């Protein structure tokens, strides 16, 4: 969707960029052009090189080969601050906020307005309020501590940082991964306004319908190389997916036959700080139960209470007819597994290796008479990594060195390896490429077919309607309505989700 006609010269030129990390060729002669007033979609699987390319642009990595030009001038930033001063702002998929600072301090960090050595607080607050108003979230108070906000709200803070930086080029790296539909449309409205101001935009997303809605041109990366460039009007979704994965993907939502059976998890009158009214529902064996709602509706908090991370009381909380233990460790042993929406803070141990993250929750499978069979453990980790196509240098690589999408694959593999009876999945496909999403959907179907129950939180309506048997809607801490999937449409789900929140949304 074009904003203004492009100038004859690109605002950003990245020419023949190459980058190697040891034996890994992360980028090989990648080129792209971004024009003022246009949105360029950067597309590719996790590990294709998108994040590395953007880190080169941001000054975080120095390219081994190639050249960049910004506004016609040679651009070789010494670091992220130098790139930001030159007019490049990046909204990363992985949140990089200071949790114990306020919303205002995070937005202005490194860009503080000062005079004679003193920070001009009143001027700063005006800029922050303006950015938050542009995002349509004036309820995010500048003085509020970031750690008290949901992941979705924190993502809005990252976007606000870009808005106050007065950038000439803004990169959005999976900006909608934690946003509900209303905030996605608000963000697109902001991007279109930025286009009319002549700002060049690079938009990274795995959601092809979003790319169609907001972008003009595309570049596809695969294995660190450019494999496709062009106008989005001239290419089909199937062609884009084939370019991404290097093969034909027959269906984005593979179906595995399964049928719900007896009650597996019974929740009756569950109460907690974030639940406005007691929540009751049943999850059956062989069932995929979807939960939809706006940011702050209580979906994540409900899963955390069931898993034992947050305090809650219930008249009944049974698994296979037996009351669940009070502790989280007891609930894991009983058969619950959680994939957190915040993989960086809760889902994974960032300072540990892939193999440790995968297997530490179930070492008994590799131990005998108190001895750990390291070979058996390594082989199991390799099998899971191969099954989910985790791209890494091997099981011993540090988790923090993987791309965001590959980290998410490890988080999901950990719960599957744990062999839980009930899988609590909180935005499990966030930041994952379309090929791996299809694999995750297939595995969810296989888990249901084997008799397990899946409680699936998502903000992405097409996947909820495609893979779930039952869908419930959370509204302000209440489970408002539960229906079979066949009785829902996208419009009805949104209508129920915003029904009691129209004032806040508007």
Secondary structure, 3 states (H helix, E strand, C coil): CCCCCCCCCCCEEEEEEEEEECCEEEEEEEEEEECCCCEEEEEECCCCCHHHHHHHHHCCCCCCEEEEEECCEECCCCCHHHHHHCCEEEECCCCCCCCCCEHHHHHHCCCCCEECCEECHHHHHHHHHHHHHHCCCCCCCCCCEHHHCCHHHHHHHHHHHHHHCCCCEEEEECCCCCCCHHHHHHHHHHHHHHHHCCCEEEEECCCHHHHHHHCCEEEEEECCEEEEEEEHHHCCHHHHHHHHHCCCCCCCCCCCCCCCCCEEEEEEEEECCCCCCCEEEEEECCCEEEEEECCCCCHHHHHHHHHCCCCCECCEEEECCEECCCCHHHHHHHCEEEECCCHHHHHCCCCCEHHHHHHHHHHHHHEECCEECHHHHHHHHHHHHHHCCCCCCCCCCEHHHCCHHHHHHHHHHHHHHHCCCEEEEECCCCCCCHHHHHHHHHHHHHHHHCCCEEEEECCCHHHHHHHCCEEEEEECCEEEEEEEHHHCCHHHHHHHHHCCCHHHHC
